[in-house]
Amino acid sequence: MVEDLKTKEQEVEDVLNKIRPALALDQGNIKLIKIENNDVYLELLGACSTCPVPDITMNDVIITTIKHLLPWVETVHIGQNKFELNNTIQ
């Protein structure tokens, strides 16, 4: 089971590495916090953590990309420190 979790973590990191250049254009980043079952928990960092319109970034870039490339992902939770959001899209 631990090996399966490590594989899932690596798969998510691989996808995040594809997303990070787009976030970096606005001095942002994203961090994998944990995976529970098939739910992925992320945190926006840098300029993304203070962005006044995070929903566009989360819906159009991050969540769509992860769910498209990783069919096993059921839900993506994205926290943002400034607003203490827990956006969830299933």
Phi and psi in radians as a Rosetta constraint file:
Dihedral C 1 N 2 CA 2 C 2 CIRCULARHARMONIC -1.108 0.35
Dihedral N 2 CA 2 C 2 N 3 CIRCULARHARMONIC -0.681 0.35
Dihedral C 2 N 3 CA 3 C 3 CIRCULARHARMONIC -1.114 0.35
Dihedral N 3 CA 3 C 3 N 4 CIRCULARHARMONIC -0.688 0.35
Dihedral C 3 N 4 CA 4 C 4 CIRCULARHARMONIC -1.105 0.35
Dihedral N 4 CA 4 C 4 N 5 CIRCULARHARMONIC -0.727 0.35
Dihedral C 4 N 5 CA 5 C 5 CIRCULARHARMONIC -1.112 0.35
Dihedral N 5 CA 5 C 5 N 6 CIRCULARHARMONIC -0.738 0.35
Dihedral C 5 N 6 CA 6 C 6 CIRCULARHARMONIC -1.081 0.35
Dihedral N 6 CA 6 C 6 N 7 CIRCULARHARMONIC -0.686 0.35
Dihedral C 6 N 7 CA 7 C 7 CIRCULARHARMONIC -1.126 0.35
Dihedral N 7 CA 7 C 7 N 8 CIRCULARHARMONIC -0.788 0.35
Dihedral C 7 N 8 CA 8 C 8 CIRCULARHARMONIC -1.086 0.35
Dihedral N 8 CA 8 C 8 N 9 CIRCULARHARMONIC -0.745 0.35
Dihedral C 8 N 9 CA 9 C 9 CIRCULARHARMONIC -1.056 0.35
Dihedral N 9 CA 9 C 9 N 10 CIRCULARHARMONIC -0.738 0.35
Dihedral C 9 N 10 CA 10 C 10 CIRCULARHARMONIC -1.154 0.35
Dihedral N 10 CA 10 C 10 N 11 CIRCULARHARMONIC -0.686 0.35
Dihedral C 10 N 11 CA 11 C 11 CIRCULARHARMONIC -1.085 0.35
Dihedral N 11 CA 11 C 11 N 12 CIRCULARHARMONIC -0.768 0.35
Dihedral C 11 N 12 CA 12 C 12 CIRCULARHARMONIC -1.138 0.35
Dihedral N 12 CA 12 C 12 N 13 CIRCULARHARMONIC -0.771 0.35
Dihedral C 12 N 13 CA 13 C 13 CIRCULARHARMONIC -1.044 0.35
Dihedral N 13 CA 13 C 13 N 14 CIRCULARHARMONIC -0.688 0.35
Dihedral C 13 N 14 CA 14 C 14 CIRCULARHARMONIC -1.061 0.35
Dihedral N 14 CA 14 C 14 N 15 CIRCULARHARMONIC -0.738 0.35
Dihedral C 14 N 15 CA 15 C 15 CIRCULARHARMONIC -1.198 0.35
Dihedral N 15 CA 15 C 15 N 16 CIRCULARHARMONIC -0.751 0.35
Dihedral C 15 N 16 CA 16 C 16 CIRCULARHARMONIC -1.058 0.35
Dihedral N 16 CA 16 C 16 N 17 CIRCULARHARMONIC -0.614 0.35
Dihedral C 16 N 17 CA 17 C 17 CIRCULARHARMONIC -1.130 0.35
Dihedral N 17 CA 17 C 17 N 18 CIRCULARHARMONIC -0.439 0.35
Dihedral C 17 N 18 CA 18 C 18 CIRCULARHARMONIC -1.358 0.35
Dihedral N 18 CA 18 C 18 N 19 CIRCULARHARMONIC -0.523 0.35
Dihedral C 18 N 19 CA 19 C 19 CIRCULARHARMONIC -1.470 0.35
Dihedral N 19 CA 19 C 19 N 20 CIRCULARHARMONIC -0.608 0.35
Dihedral C 19 N 20 CA 20 C 20 CIRCULARHARMONIC -0.923 0.35
Dihedral N 20 CA 20 C 20 N 21 CIRCULARHARMONIC -0.708 0.35
Dihedral C 20 N 21 CA 21 C 21 CIRCULARHARMONIC -1.025 0.35
Dihedral N 21 CA 21 C 21 N 22 CIRCULARHARMONIC -0.634 0.35
Dihedral C 21 N 22 CA 22 C 22 CIRCULARHARMONIC -1.169 0.35
Dihedral N 22 CA 22 C 22 N 23 CIRCULARHARMONIC -0.715 0.35
Dihedral C 22 N 23 CA 23 C 23 CIRCULARHARMONIC -1.203 0.35
Dihedral N 23 CA 23 C 23 N 24 CIRCULARHARMONIC -0.631 0.35
Dihedral C 23 N 24 CA 24 C 24 CIRCULARHARMONIC -1.121 0.35
Dihedral N 24 CA 24 C 24 N 25 CIRCULARHARMONIC -0.457 0.35
Dihedral C 24 N 25 CA 25 C 25 CIRCULARHARMONIC -1.028 0.35
Dihedral N 25 CA 25 C 25 N 26 CIRCULARHARMONIC -0.477 0.35
Dihedral C 25 N 26 CA 26 C 26 CIRCULARHARMONIC -1.932 0.35
Dihedral N 26 CA 26 C 26 N 27 CIRCULARHARMONIC 0.466 0.35
Dihedral C 26 N 27 CA 27 C 27 CIRCULARHARMONIC 0.998 0.35
Dihedral N 27 CA 27 C 27 N 28 CIRCULARHARMONIC 0.664 0.35
Dihedral C 27 N 28 CA 28 C 28 CIRCULARHARMONIC -2.018 0.35
Dihedral N 28 CA 28 C 28 N 29 CIRCULARHARMONIC 3.035 0.35
Dihedral C 28 N 29 CA 29 C 29 CIRCULARHARMONIC -2.769 0.35
Dihedral N 29 CA 29 C 29 N 30 CIRCULARHARMONIC 3.066 0.35
Dihedral C 29 N 30 CA 30 C 30 CIRCULARHARMONIC -2.519 0.35
Dihedral N 30 CA 30 C 30 N 31 CIRCULARHARMONIC 2.536 0.35
Dihedral C 30 N 31 CA 31 C 31 CIRCULARHARMONIC -2.227 0.35
Dihedral N 31 CA 31 C 31 N 32 CIRCULARHARMONIC 2.371 0.35
Dihedral C 31 N 32 CA 32 C 32 CIRCULARHARMONIC -1.361 0.35
Dihedral N 32 CA 32 C 32 N 33 CIRCULARHARMONIC 2.142 0.35
Dihedral C 32 N 33 CA 33 C 33 CIRCULARHARMONIC -1.591 0.35
Dihedral N 33 CA 33 C 33 N 34 CIRCULARHARMONIC -0.907 0.35
Dihedral C 33 N 34 CA 34 C 34 CIRCULARHARMONIC -2.936 0.35
Dihedral N 34 CA 34 C 34 N 35 CIRCULARHARMONIC 2.911 0.35
Dihedral C 34 N 35 CA 35 C 35 CIRCULARHARMONIC -2.211 0.35
Dihedral N 35 CA 35 C 35 N 36 CIRCULARHARMONIC 2.186 0.35
Dihedral C 35 N 36 CA 36 C 36 CIRCULARHARMONIC -2.140 0.35
Dihedral N 36 CA 36 C 36 N 37 CIRCULARHARMONIC 2.126 0.35
Dihedral C 36 N 37 CA 37 C 37 CIRCULARHARMONIC 0.962 0.35
Dihedral N 37 CA 37 C 37 N 38 CIRCULARHARMONIC -2.048 0.35
Dihedral C 37 N 38 CA 38 C 38 CIRCULARHARMONIC -2.010 0.35
Dihedral N 38 CA 38 C 38 N 39 CIRCULARHARMONIC 0.424 0.35
Dihedral C 38 N 39 CA 39 C 39 CIRCULARHARMONIC -1.789 0.35
Dihedral N 39 CA 39 C 39 N 40 CIRCULARHARMONIC 2.334 0.35
Dihedral C 39 N 40 CA 40 C 40 CIRCULARHARMONIC -1.896 0.35
Dihedral N 40 CA 40 C 40 N 41 CIRCULARHARMONIC 2.289 0.35
Dihedral C 40 N 41 CA 41 C 41 CIRCULARHARMONIC -1.988 0.35
Dihedral N 41 CA 41 C 41 N 42 CIRCULARHARMONIC 2.144 0.35
Dihedral C 41 N 42 CA 42 C 42 CIRCULARHARMONIC -2.196 0.35
Dihedral N 42 CA 42 C 42 N 43 CIRCULARHARMONIC 2.844 0.35
Dihedral C 42 N 43 CA 43 C 43 CIRCULARHARMONIC -2.354 0.35
Dihedral N 43 CA 43 C 43 N 44 CIRCULARHARMONIC 2.294 0.35
Dihedral C 43 N 44 CA 44 C 44 CIRCULARHARMONIC -1.353 0.35
Dihedral N 44 CA 44 C 44 N 45 CIRCULARHARMONIC 2.439 0.35
Dihedral C 44 N 45 CA 45 C 45 CIRCULARHARMONIC -2.227 0.35
Dihedral N 45 CA 45 C 45 N 46 CIRCULARHARMONIC 2.966 0.35
Dihedral C 45 N 46 CA 46 C 46 CIRCULARHARMONIC 1.098 0.35
Dihedral N 46 CA 46 C 46 N 47 CIRCULARHARMONIC -2.488 0.35
Dihedral C 46 N 47 CA 47 C 47 CIRCULARHARMONIC -1.075 0.35
Dihedral N 47 CA 47 C 47 N 48 CIRCULARHARMONIC -0.463 0.35
Dihedral C 47 N 48 CA 48 C 48 CIRCULARHARMONIC -1.129 0.35
Dihedral N 48 CA 48 C 48 N 49 CIRCULARHARMONIC -0.458 0.35
Dihedral C 48 N 49 CA 49 C 49 CIRCULARHARMONIC -1.305 0.35
Dihedral N 49 CA 49 C 49 N 50 CIRCULARHARMONIC -0.267 0.35
Dihedral C 49 N 50 CA 50 C 50 CIRCULARHARMONIC -2.058 0.35
Dihedral N 50 CA 50 C 50 N 51 CIRCULARHARMONIC 0.158 0.35
Dihedral C 50 N 51 CA 51 C 51 CIRCULARHARMONIC -1.132 0.35
Dihedral N 51 CA 51 C 51 N 52 CIRCULARHARMONIC 2.324 0.35
Dihedral C 51 N 52 CA 52 C 52 CIRCULARHARMONIC -1.350 0.35
Dihedral N 52 CA 52 C 52 N 53 CIRCULARHARMONIC -0.215 0.35
Dihedral C 52 N 53 CA 53 C 53 CIRCULARHARMONIC -2.236 0.35
Dihedral N 53 CA 53 C 53 N 54 CIRCULARHARMONIC 1.073 0.35
Dihedral C 53 N 54 CA 54 C 54 CIRCULARHARMONIC -1.205 0.35
Dihedral N 54 CA 54 C 54 N 55 CIRCULARHARMONIC -0.402 0.35
Dihedral C 54 N 55 CA 55 C 55 CIRCULARHARMONIC -1.066 0.35
Dihedral N 55 CA 55 C 55 N 56 CIRCULARHARMONIC -0.646 0.35
Dihedral C 55 N 56 CA 56 C 56 CIRCULARHARMONIC -1.100 0.35
Dihedral N 56 CA 56 C 56 N 57 CIRCULARHARMONIC -0.841 0.35
Dihedral C 56 N 57 CA 57 C 57 CIRCULARHARMONIC -1.066 0.35
Dihedral N 57 CA 57 C 57 N 58 CIRCULARHARMONIC -0.826 0.35
Dihedral C 57 N 58 CA 58 C 58 CIRCULARHARMONIC -1.166 0.35
Dihedral N 58 CA 58 C 58 N 59 CIRCULARHARMONIC -0.784 0.35
Dihedral C 58 N 59 CA 59 C 59 CIRCULARHARMONIC -1.325 0.35
Dihedral N 59 CA 59 C 59 N 60 CIRCULARHARMONIC -0.815 0.35
Dihedral C 59 N 60 CA 60 C 60 CIRCULARHARMONIC -1.389 0.35
Dihedral N 60 CA 60 C 60 N 61 CIRCULARHARMONIC -0.538 0.35
Dihedral C 60 N 61 CA 61 C 61 CIRCULARHARMONIC -1.904 0.35
Dihedral N 61 CA 61 C 61 N 62 CIRCULARHARMONIC -1.077 0.35
Dihedral C 61 N 62 CA 62 C 62 CIRCULARHARMONIC -1.278 0.35
Dihedral N 62 CA 62 C 62 N 63 CIRCULARHARMONIC -1.056 0.35
Dihedral C 62 N 63 CA 63 C 63 CIRCULARHARMONIC -1.135 0.35
Dihedral N 63 CA 63 C 63 N 64 CIRCULARHARMONIC -0.788 0.35
Dihedral C 63 N 64 CA 64 C 64 CIRCULARHARMONIC -1.039 0.35
Dihedral N 64 CA 64 C 64 N 65 CIRCULARHARMONIC -0.787 0.35
Dihedral C 64 N 65 CA 65 C 65 CIRCULARHARMONIC -1.130 0.35
Dihedral N 65 CA 65 C 65 N 66 CIRCULARHARMONIC -0.821 0.35
Dihedral C 65 N 66 CA 66 C 66 CIRCULARHARMONIC -1.074 0.35
Dihedral N 66 CA 66 C 66 N 67 CIRCULARHARMONIC -0.840 0.35
Dihedral C 66 N 67 CA 67 C 67 CIRCULARHARMONIC -1.192 0.35
Dihedral N 67 CA 67 C 67 N 68 CIRCULARHARMONIC -0.523 0.35
Dihedral C 67 N 68 CA 68 C 68 CIRCULARHARMONIC -1.259 0.35
Dihedral N 68 CA 68 C 68 N 69 CIRCULARHARMONIC -0.760 0.35
Dihedral C 68 N 69 CA 69 C 69 CIRCULARHARMONIC -1.484 0.35
Dihedral N 69 CA 69 C 69 N 70 CIRCULARHARMONIC -0.367 0.35
Dihedral C 69 N 70 CA 70 C 70 CIRCULARHARMONIC -2.205 0.35
Dihedral N 70 CA 70 C 70 N 71 CIRCULARHARMONIC 1.496 0.35
Dihedral C 70 N 71 CA 71 C 71 CIRCULARHARMONIC -1.038 0.35
Dihedral N 71 CA 71 C 71 N 72 CIRCULARHARMONIC -0.375 0.35
Dihedral C 71 N 72 CA 72 C 72 CIRCULARHARMONIC -1.284 0.35
Dihedral N 72 CA 72 C 72 N 73 CIRCULARHARMONIC -0.277 0.35
Dihedral C 72 N 73 CA 73 C 73 CIRCULARHARMONIC -1.280 0.35
Dihedral N 73 CA 73 C 73 N 74 CIRCULARHARMONIC 2.153 0.35
Dihedral C 73 N 74 CA 74 C 74 CIRCULARHARMONIC -1.580 0.35
Dihedral N 74 CA 74 C 74 N 75 CIRCULARHARMONIC -0.801 0.35
Dihedral C 74 N 75 CA 75 C 75 CIRCULARHARMONIC -2.443 0.35
Dihedral N 75 CA 75 C 75 N 76 CIRCULARHARMONIC 2.490 0.35
Dihedral C 75 N 76 CA 76 C 76 CIRCULARHARMONIC -2.037 0.35
Dihedral N 76 CA 76 C 76 N 77 CIRCULARHARMONIC 2.119 0.35
Dihedral C 76 N 77 CA 77 C 77 CIRCULARHARMONIC -1.842 0.35
Dihedral N 77 CA 77 C 77 N 78 CIRCULARHARMONIC 2.228 0.35
Dihedral C 77 N 78 CA 78 C 78 CIRCULARHARMONIC -2.165 0.35
Dihedral N 78 CA 78 C 78 N 79 CIRCULARHARMONIC 2.029 0.35
Dihedral C 78 N 79 CA 79 C 79 CIRCULARHARMONIC -1.616 0.35
Dihedral N 79 CA 79 C 79 N 80 CIRCULARHARMONIC 2.664 0.35
Dihedral C 79 N 80 CA 80 C 80 CIRCULARHARMONIC -2.474 0.35
Dihedral N 80 CA 80 C 80 N 81 CIRCULARHARMONIC 2.002 0.35
Dihedral C 80 N 81 CA 81 C 81 CIRCULARHARMONIC -0.962 0.35
Dihedral N 81 CA 81 C 81 N 82 CIRCULARHARMONIC -0.780 0.35
Dihedral C 81 N 82 CA 82 C 82 CIRCULARHARMONIC -1.002 0.35
Dihedral N 82 CA 82 C 82 N 83 CIRCULARHARMONIC -0.789 0.35
Dihedral C 82 N 83 CA 83 C 83 CIRCULARHARMONIC -1.764 0.35
Dihedral N 83 CA 83 C 83 N 84 CIRCULARHARMONIC -0.132 0.35
Dihedral C 83 N 84 CA 84 C 84 CIRCULARHARMONIC 0.878 0.35
Dihedral N 84 CA 84 C 84 N 85 CIRCULARHARMONIC 0.863 0.35
Dihedral C 84 N 85 CA 85 C 85 CIRCULARHARMONIC -1.526 0.35
Dihedral N 85 CA 85 C 85 N 86 CIRCULARHARMONIC 2.670 0.35
Dihedral C 85 N 86 CA 86 C 86 CIRCULARHARMONIC -2.324 0.35
Dihedral N 86 CA 86 C 86 N 87 CIRCULARHARMONIC 1.391 0.35
Dihedral C 86 N 87 CA 87 C 87 CIRCULARHARMONIC -1.309 0.35
Dihedral N 87 CA 87 C 87 N 88 CIRCULARHARMONIC 2.294 0.35
Dihedral C 87 N 88 CA 88 C 88 CIRCULARHARMONIC -2.279 0.35
Dihedral N 88 CA 88 C 88 N 89 CIRCULARHARMONIC 2.245 0.35
Dihedral C 88 N 89 CA 89 C 89 CIRCULARHARMONIC -2.249 0.35
Dihedral N 89 CA 89 C 89 N 90 CIRCULARHARMONIC 2.235 0.35
